């Protein structure tokens, strides 16, 4: 009687106020916000999830190491538990761009994943501080002074100041990316300790006889006035040159020598008129006519077939196949076809030089049939192949071009001075000027050497700093000999895992192509090459193990700047005692090391960590687990790190175990982002948004999501369209987390039920979670973060939103707070949250920290878990593929059939709670009961009827996994809607359903 009167009273209240029962529902409640707060992110969440976590885990690791007294156990513990990702130092110049964000965030995802899997992480960020761009910035502050008149110490002071300011600005921006590290413990290539380590690497290479000084051709920046490494070049595929076909006549003796080797017909044709003074010409082709004054030989290939061609009044030698490509419009006659071997031993002259000196024709394997005439103009002072031919044949390494790109007239015959002088200024001509090319063509014409000229568009090297074309010129430079080193380097790569795999072939190709590495630069801002030279004889160089060791000791005491002090300072302190009497006859060299040698030596930072912090007597062979940089670093840092490590150690061991590369950032038109084009997007605009360009504000998590969702192994696209998709994905994830937190915050006892104590649908959900964990774990192990996100998105949409969350809401909101079914669901929801916490924490550490801070009190298991979600272990659930298979062949088969029939109902019904289901079966051992299947279908009621007649039904029957047949019938419910749960399961509109009445009565 009491229950009836209560129900009647409650229903009367319902009809007067339809929302009165809302207060009796257990609705989600959480402080986790709908959107992130940027100020809170910077001030609280990033420190909590990044710097604090890194310091805590590293201190914990070091503490354990200090308490280990067994060296063997210590080494084994380090090998098993320590993960090292070595930071390729960004250049300390300018603001950060999306490429910086991509690089740092990818590294951070890897580190965080390793941490969450139980490893300790060592990650020390660094900066590359030396080099030309910073020096040029410093020189801009001396507007009224010539750069060559500025004291080196002045330049170094300004450059160091600029680098320091740039590092501070970049560090501030990097901190906003939520990077797991200690920003107060960084390495910089201008740090005194770092520079000393670099000099010691140089010394080890010197001891092995790998450091040499040679006058040989190098890439030279005319604007920047320094030698350049391969890694400092950019290739312009649309460079325009004036290419020329030039005739070099054989000497009289070689003329006759060749004719004697050919057939008698040629002799008769050629000697018919003894009064003629015809000469056979070697026809060469070159796209660098400015190097013709340096010509020392012509190369041919003895394996090729050549022709003697009569063209008007000229007799020319051309390779047979290339003759057809010359597009000769005048009539010509092939007098003879002969083997290239016949050209050996012949000589020619250079009429425009008027020196009458015979020059040789030489065999060269580098001569190809790709372009030209099969005869190659050879200037050993202006090309690497030419240089090698020059060394083999004792040719003059002649390069009459100065550091500004002008001819050195004093090294050329006086009769070409007028041709090579600018009439306006009286200065020697610049070799790359169009006017210079025109003057050279006129000179060739006047000496009957020019056969033809044409515009030639081709790929040409440019200085990546000045964006201007470079030249190749021979200068005295310091080189690292790589002939033996590169074999060790290539052998070491066999033990390195590349991601993507194509990186191995790319890096290997670059190393195979190098025999020497020009390591000297003509700048003040850098680490000096510790060489001394005689003041009176500058070509006499002093650099031995003894002198370099002594110089390093002096620099340790006095600092690097002391090397660059005025030359007249006392030199006795810079030389060992054995040189005391003659010390002042020497001066310190001014060449500095290539910046790639600087950054390439950064593996020494890891050596110092193992030796000084971990107190290991023997450091690991592989210093780092991972190197990760842009794909351009195959030519740069990956290569220089490998070469310096292998060269100094003498062992075929790379400094890295895994080498990962990423592409460049493109705009939505597929164009590479560039300041000059104006299509760049700064990380700040991604985080804060930009109304001018239509960029939504994604926050820190959005920036990280944007970087992780792309296939970074190729170039990645960023722009408004992509960013809107990222914003939608983040919103969906945040709503999912709010749902989980909101329900866990209401009635979750934190006493988790065991797996066996859960419903089949809960067990299935946890099994699918474990399947998700296994898949994403594999993607993380393969560094495939975009697949981690697509896998999570698919699970969130199909497994959670469209299934488990949907079928759980009725129980969560309407059942009694402490009901077992509700606790079963809450236990499952906690495991879902914990799983998403683990999977997403490496990618979205800020959001996961915010989730962690909003967890109900008592959920965190121990004090070590209290401050960070990343300290909690990777979850693990019972998993059975058979269980998943059976559930999907039973309950989900019924669900799909129900959904099919629901769509076919001719009614205005929109909700499953308005229907009833009857399941007819011919067996008693169904894999589910009526309550369970009703929860999954979310119907008002489900009845299971046993009928022996089902076998006669035929095609309409469904077959379950155990062979049982069932038939499903879906009908509109004939009952009324419960005013609390809205299921159509009451016969009297003045009543609640039995479940709701009991819950309300208890309340």
FENPEFEN-V387656 format. One record per residue. RES is the residue in one letter. PHI is phi in whole degrees, 0 to 359 (none if undefined). PSI is psi as a letter, one per 30 degrees, with the letter a starting at -180 (none if undefined). Layout:
# FENPEFEN-V387656
((RES/PHI/PSI) (RES/PHI/PSI))
This chain:
# FENPEFEN-V387656
((X/none/e) (X/294/e) (X/294/e) (X/295/e) (X/295/e) (X/296/e) (X/298/e) (X/297/e) (X/299/e) (X/298/e) (X/290/e) (X/299/e) (X/294/e) (X/298/e) (X/291/f) (X/276/f) (X/213/j) (X/295/f) (X/262/g) (X/294/e) (X/279/f) (X/299/e) (X/291/f) (X/270/f) (X/279/l) (X/263/i) (X/271/l) (X/299/k) (X/211/k) (X/205/l) (X/271/f) (X/294/j) (X/282/l) (X/292/f) (X/217/l) (X/282/l) (X/251/j) (X/297/e) (X/293/e) (X/295/e) (X/300/e) (X/291/e) (X/279/e) (X/240/e) (X/289/e) (X/294/e) (X/302/e) (X/298/e) (X/266/f) (X/233/d) (X/299/e) (X/297/e) (X/295/e) (X/298/e) (X/298/e) (X/298/e) (X/289/e) (X/290/e) (X/298/e) (X/297/e) (X/295/e) (X/295/e) (X/297/e) (X/295/e) (X/295/e) (X/295/f) (X/274/f) (X/265/k) (X/252/f) (X/267/j) (X/299/e) (X/296/e) (X/294/e) (X/297/e) (X/299/e) (X/293/e) (X/296/e) (X/298/e) (X/298/e) (X/276/e) (X/251/f) (X/265/k) (X/241/k) (X/239/j) (X/247/k) (X/266/k) (X/276/j) (X/290/k) (X/290/k) (X/291/l) (X/280/k) (X/278/i) (X/202/k) (X/83/l) (X/282/l) (X/283/k) (X/237/a) (X/298/f) (X/298/e) (X/298/e) (X/297/e) (X/303/e) (X/296/e) (X/292/e) (X/288/e) (X/300/e) (X/299/e) (X/293/e) (X/299/e) (X/297/e) (X/299/e) (X/293/e) (X/297/e) (X/297/e) (X/295/e) (X/289/f) (X/269/g) (X/99/g) (X/271/l) (X/261/k) (X/243/k) (X/242/j) (X/218/j) (X/248/j) (X/292/l) (X/221/l) (X/221/k) (X/267/j) (X/248/f) (X/271/a) (X/110/l) (X/294/e) (X/304/e) (X/290/e) (X/297/e) (X/295/e) (X/298/e) (X/294/e) (X/293/f) (X/296/f) (X/282/f) (X/248/i) (X/299/e) (X/262/g) (X/242/k) (X/291/k) (X/299/f) (X/278/f) (X/265/f) (X/278/k) (X/298/k) (X/306/e) (X/295/e) (X/293/e) (X/298/e) (X/296/e) (X/297/e) (X/293/e) (X/294/e) (X/297/e) (X/296/e) (X/296/e) (X/297/e) (X/298/e) (X/296/e) (X/295/e) (X/297/e) (X/299/e) (X/291/e) (X/292/e) (X/299/e) (X/301/e) (X/288/e) (X/300/e) (X/301/f) (X/285/f) (X/270/g) (X/61/h) (X/266/k) (X/279/j) (X/191/l) (X/252/j) (X/289/f) (X/272/f) (X/239/i) (X/240/l) (X/249/k) (X/228/k) (X/293/f) (X/261/g) (X/294/k) (X/305/e) (X/298/e) (X/297/e) (X/297/e) (X/295/e) (X/301/e) (X/296/e) (X/296/e) (X/287/e) (X/297/e) (X/302/e) (X/298/e) (X/298/e) (X/292/e) (X/296/e) (X/300/e) (X/271/g) (X/74/g) (X/264/f) (X/261/k) (X/223/l) (X/247/k) (X/218/l) (X/266/j) (X/215/l) (X/291/k) (X/224/l) (X/292/k) (X/230/k) (X/274/j) (X/293/e) (X/288/e) (X/269/f) (X/57/h) (X/206/l) (X/291/l) (X/233/k) (X/272/l) (X/306/e) (X/291/f) (X/260/g) (X/252/k) (X/238/k) (X/256/k) (X/266/j) (X/285/f) (X/242/g) (X/289/k) (X/257/k) (X/236/l) (X/263/j) (X/264/k) (X/228/k) (X/259/k) (X/236/k) (X/262/k) (X/244/j) (X/285/k) (X/294/l) (X/294/l) (X/302/e) (X/296/e) (X/290/e) (X/304/e) (X/292/e) (X/299/e) (X/292/e) (X/298/e) (X/293/f) (X/278/f) (X/269/a) (X/290/l) (X/294/f) (X/300/e) (X/293/e) (X/300/e) (X/295/e) (X/299/e) (X/284/e) (X/258/g) (X/303/e) (X/243/j) (X/292/f) (X/281/f) (X/289/k) (X/239/h) (X/294/k) (X/233/k) (X/279/k) (X/250/k) (X/274/j) (X/266/j) (X/251/l) (X/230/k) (X/214/k) (X/261/g) (X/233/i) (X/300/f) (X/293/f) (X/270/f) (X/297/f) (X/290/f) (X/257/g) (X/298/k) (X/236/f) (X/195/l) (X/236/k) (X/257/k) (X/231/l) (X/241/j) (X/295/f) (X/276/f) (X/274/l) (X/250/k) (X/244/l) (X/239/k) (X/259/j) (X/247/k) (X/257/j) (X/234/j) (X/53/c) (X/261/g) (X/259/k) (X/251/k) (X/236/k) (X/255/k) (X/218/k) (X/296/k) (X/302/e) (X/290/e) (X/288/f) (X/301/e) (X/289/f) (X/266/f) (X/278/f) (X/54/h) (X/286/k) (X/269/f) (X/282/l) (X/298/k) (X/220/l) (X/226/k) (X/275/j) (X/278/e) (X/199/k) (X/245/k) (X/211/l) (X/286/k) (X/299/f) (X/299/f) (X/290/f) (X/277/f) (X/298/k) (X/87/f) (X/276/l) (X/225/l) (X/222/l) (X/237/l) (X/241/i) (X/304/e) (X/289/f) (X/272/f) (X/55/g) (X/264/f) (X/66/g) (X/282/k) (X/290/k) (X/244/k) (X/273/l) (X/263/k) (X/232/k) (X/288/k) (X/219/k) (X/294/f) (X/283/f) (X/286/k) (X/238/l) (X/256/g) (X/287/e) (X/200/l) (X/97/b) (X/235/f) (X/86/f) (X/239/k) (X/248/k) (X/300/k) (X/239/j) (X/235/j) (X/302/f) (X/274/g) (X/222/g) (X/190/k) (X/290/e) (X/296/e) (X/299/e) (X/298/e) (X/296/e) (X/298/e) (X/298/e) (X/296/e) (X/292/f) (X/239/g) (X/57/h) (X/278/l) (X/284/k) (X/277/i) (X/256/k) (X/215/i) (X/278/h) (X/228/k) (X/270/a) (X/290/f) (X/266/f) (X/88/g) (X/254/l) (X/294/k) (X/266/j) (X/295/f) (X/291/f) (X/260/g) (X/243/l) (X/302/k) (X/297/f) (X/285/f) (X/257/f) (X/300/e) (X/297/e) (X/299/e) (X/258/g) (X/240/k) (X/288/j) (X/296/f) (X/287/e) (X/250/f) (X/78/g) (X/274/l) (X/301/k) (X/289/l) (X/278/k) (X/294/f) (X/266/f) (X/290/k) (X/298/e) (X/298/e) (X/296/e) (X/300/e) (X/299/e) (X/295/e) (X/294/e) (X/298/e) (X/296/e) (X/297/e) (X/297/e) (X/299/e) (X/296/f) (X/253/g) (X/56/h) (X/252/f) (X/277/j) (X/269/e) (X/194/l) (X/217/k) (X/204/l) (X/282/k) (X/229/j) (X/259/k) (X/203/l) (X/278/k) (X/219/k) (X/286/k) (X/239/l) (X/289/k) (X/293/f) (X/271/e) (X/275/f) (X/63/g) (X/246/l) (X/296/k) (X/259/l) (X/238/l) (X/248/k) (X/217/k) (X/278/k) (X/217/l) (X/291/j) (X/221/l) (X/266/k) (X/231/k) (X/262/k) (X/283/k) (X/251/g) (X/304/e) (X/272/e) (X/297/e) (X/294/f) (X/293/e) (X/299/e) (X/297/e) (X/295/e) (X/297/e) (X/294/f) (X/289/f) (X/296/f) (X/260/g) (X/255/k) (X/267/k) (X/255/k) (X/223/j) (X/289/l) (X/298/f) (X/296/f) (X/298/e) (X/295/e) (X/294/e) (X/294/e) (X/295/e) (X/300/e) (X/295/e) (X/296/e) (X/290/e) (X/300/e) (X/281/f) (X/252/k) (X/251/f) (X/219/l) (X/232/j) (X/286/j) (X/254/g) (X/257/k) (X/225/k) (X/261/i) (X/226/l) (X/262/f) (X/266/j) (X/173/a) (X/272/k) (X/289/l) (X/279/j) (X/283/i) (X/251/k) (X/242/k) (X/224/l) (X/290/k) (X/298/e) (X/276/f) (X/226/i) (X/302/f) (X/281/f) (X/269/j) (X/255/k) (X/241/j) (X/204/j) (X/233/l) (X/304/e) (X/296/e) (X/291/e) (X/292/e) (X/300/e) (X/295/e) (X/298/e) (X/299/e) (X/297/e) (X/294/e) (X/295/e) (X/302/e) (X/277/e) (X/259/f) (X/93/l) (X/293/e) (X/296/f) (X/298/f) (X/296/e) (X/264/g) (X/292/l) (X/305/k) (X/297/e) (X/285/g) (X/296/l) (X/300/k) (X/272/f) (X/298/e) (X/287/f) (X/270/f) (X/243/l) (X/298/l) (X/306/e) (X/295/f) (X/254/g) (X/303/e) (X/290/e) (X/252/g) (X/303/e) (X/285/f) (X/278/f) (X/251/l) (X/227/l) (X/279/k) (X/292/l) (X/247/f) (X/288/k) (X/246/l) (X/278/k) (X/307/k) (X/297/f) (X/290/f) (X/290/e) (X/305/d) (X/291/e) (X/296/f) (X/274/g) (X/292/f) (X/299/f) (X/296/f) (X/299/e) (X/289/e) (X/301/e) (X/297/e) (X/297/e) (X/295/e) (X/279/e) (X/273/e) (X/273/e) (X/267/f) (X/57/h) (X/273/k) (X/280/e) (X/234/j) (X/277/l) (X/297/l) (X/297/e) (X/269/j) (X/287/e) (X/235/k) (X/285/e) (X/218/k) (X/246/k) (X/221/j) (X/209/a) (X/292/l) (X/297/f) (X/291/f) (X/280/f) (X/299/e) (X/275/f) (X/250/c) (X/293/e) (X/303/e) (X/287/e) (X/293/e) (X/297/e) (X/295/e) (X/294/e) (X/293/e) (X/293/e) (X/293/e) (X/295/e) (X/284/e) (X/270/f) (X/74/g) (X/241/k) (X/276/i) (X/230/j) (X/287/l) (X/282/f) (X/229/l) (X/269/e) (X/239/k) (X/235/j) (X/244/k) (X/235/k) (X/235/l) (X/272/a) (X/257/l) (X/269/k) (X/241/l) (X/279/l) (X/288/f) (X/266/g) (X/82/g) (X/264/k) (X/300/k) (X/293/k) (X/208/k) (X/298/e) (X/293/e) (X/278/f) (X/86/g) (X/250/g) (X/282/l) (X/236/k) (X/276/l) (X/304/e) (X/300/e) (X/290/f) (X/290/e) (X/290/e) (X/262/f) (X/84/l) (X/211/j) (X/296/e) (X/299/e) (X/257/g) (X/74/g) (X/272/k) (X/287/l) (X/281/j) (X/263/f) (X/74/a) (X/294/e) (X/299/e) (X/295/e) (X/300/e) (X/293/e) (X/297/e) (X/301/e) (X/289/e) (X/281/f) (X/283/f) (X/269/l) (X/282/j) (X/288/f) (X/291/f) (X/243/a) (X/292/k) (X/253/k) (X/259/k) (X/223/k) (X/175/a) (X/305/e) (X/298/e) (X/297/e) (X/291/e) (X/295/e) (X/296/e) (X/296/e) (X/300/e) (X/295/e) (X/296/e) (X/295/e) (X/298/e) (X/296/e) (X/295/e) (X/298/e) (X/295/e) (X/297/e) (X/293/e) (X/297/e) (X/299/e) (X/295/e) (X/295/e) (X/299/e) (X/281/e) (X/293/f) (X/283/f) (X/236/j) (X/93/g) (X/279/k) (X/275/f) (X/68/g) (X/264/j) (X/286/k) (X/283/l) (X/287/l) (X/300/e) (X/291/f) (X/268/g) (X/263/l) (X/290/l) (X/304/e) (X/292/e) (X/290/e) (X/296/e) (X/298/e) (X/297/e) (X/292/e) (X/295/e) (X/291/e) (X/296/e) (X/295/e) (X/299/e) (X/298/e) (X/300/e) (X/298/e) (X/292/e) (X/292/e) (X/300/e) (X/296/e) (X/295/e) (X/296/e) (X/297/e) (X/268/g) (X/59/h) (X/254/i) (X/284/f) (X/296/e) (X/287/f) (X/301/e) (X/291/e) (X/294/e) (X/294/e) (X/295/e) (X/300/e) (X/295/e) (X/295/e) (X/298/e) (X/286/e) (X/269/e) (X/270/e) (X/263/d) (X/302/e) (X/274/f) (X/226/d) (X/295/e) (X/299/e) (X/298/e) (X/278/f) (X/265/f) (X/299/e) (X/300/e) (X/292/e) (X/299/e) (X/271/e) (X/249/f) (X/287/l) (X/297/k) (X/303/e) (X/257/g) (X/296/k) (X/296/e) (X/299/e) (X/294/e) (X/294/e) (X/297/e) (X/291/e) (X/297/e) (X/301/e) (X/295/e) (X/298/e) (X/298/e) (X/294/e) (X/296/e) (X/299/e) (X/295/e) (X/293/e) (X/294/e) (X/301/e) (X/292/e) (X/291/e) (X/269/f) (X/301/e) (X/296/e) (X/270/e) (X/238/i) (X/294/e) (X/291/e) (X/297/e) (X/291/e) (X/294/e) (X/295/e) (X/300/e) (X/300/e) (X/292/f) (X/262/g) (X/295/k) (X/301/k) (X/301/k) (X/94/f) (X/285/e) (X/295/k) (X/282/e) (X/210/l) (X/296/e) (X/292/f) (X/273/f) (X/300/e) (X/263/f) (X/213/k) (X/289/f) (X/279/f) (X/280/f) (X/280/k) (X/293/l) (X/293/k) (X/295/l) (X/213/k) (X/234/l) (X/302/k) (X/223/k) (X/219/j) (X/297/f) (X/292/e) (X/296/e) (X/298/e) (X/299/e) (X/293/e) (X/298/e) (X/288/f) (X/270/f) (X/246/d) (X/302/e) (X/285/f) (X/295/e) (X/295/e) (X/300/e) (X/295/e) (X/293/e) (X/299/e) (X/300/e) (X/295/e) (X/289/e) (X/300/e) (X/293/f) (X/270/f) (X/292/k) (X/271/i) (X/202/l) (X/266/g) (X/292/k) (X/238/f) (X/234/k) (X/293/f) (X/293/f) (X/266/g) (X/240/l) (X/235/l) (X/231/k) (X/242/k) (X/248/j) (X/255/k) (X/220/l) (X/256/g) (X/221/l) (X/268/f) (X/268/i) (X/288/k) (X/282/g) (X/209/l) (X/251/l) (X/294/e) (X/295/e) (X/296/e) (X/289/f) (X/292/e) (X/299/e) (X/291/e) (X/278/f) (X/60/h) (X/269/l) (X/294/e) (X/199/k) (X/229/k) (X/243/k) (X/247/k) (X/241/k) (X/272/k) (X/216/k) (X/286/f) (X/278/g) (X/296/e) (X/300/f) (X/271/f) (X/290/e) (X/87/b) (X/296/f) (X/287/f) (X/286/k) (X/260/k) (X/259/k) (X/272/l) (X/296/f) (X/268/g) (X/89/f) (X/285/k) (X/260/k) (X/222/l) (X/230/k) (X/247/k) (X/230/k) (X/252/k) (X/224/l) (X/295/k) (X/291/k) (X/269/f) (X/265/l) (X/265/l) (X/278/k) (X/295/k) (X/292/f) (X/256/e) (X/263/f) (X/69/g) (X/278/k) (X/276/i) (X/217/g) (X/237/k) (X/265/f) (X/238/j) (X/294/f) (X/267/g) (X/240/l) (X/269/l) (X/293/l) (X/303/e) (X/297/e) (X/292/e) (X/298/e) (X/294/e) (X/294/e) (X/295/e) (X/300/e) (X/294/e) (X/293/none))
